[in-house]
């Protein structure tokens, strides 16, 4: 790799602002805010609005709507009956 052209990869703490859930990960993102982690070290803090802790897919609260296929929707839109 060429020196000086790649962003600095470091450990950061991501915090879900909705639930307060925090996790340590590697990232090239930086922040002016810092937080002391469980291991006693201080890391940059990145606040996110949604994480696996609050995302509907991972929490099981996601709703699926039965939309049907393209032909079914066309038939329904124009009040046609299938034979």
Residue pairs with C-beta under 8 A, 6 or more apart in sequence:
7 28
8 28
8 30
9 26
9 27
9 28
10 26
10 27
10 28
10 30
10 43
10 44
11 24
11 25
11 26
11 27
11 43
12 24
12 25
12 26
12 27
12 29
12 30
12 31
12 43
12 44
12 45
12 46
13 22
13 23
13 24
13 25
13 35
13 37
13 43
13 44
13 45
13 46
14 22
14 23
14 25
14 27
14 46
14 47
14 48
14 51
15 21
15 22
15 35
15 45
15 46
15 47
15 48
16 22
16 48
16 49
16 50
16 51
16 53
16 54
17 47
17 48
17 49
18 49
18 50
18 54
19 51
19 53
19 54
21 51
21 53
21 54
22 35
23 51
24 37
24 43
27 46
29 44
29 46
30 44
31 44
31 45
31 46
33 44
33 45
33 47
34 42
34 43
34 44
34 45
35 42
35 43
35 45
36 42
37 43
52 58
53 59
56 62
56 63
67 73
68 76
74 80
75 81
75 82
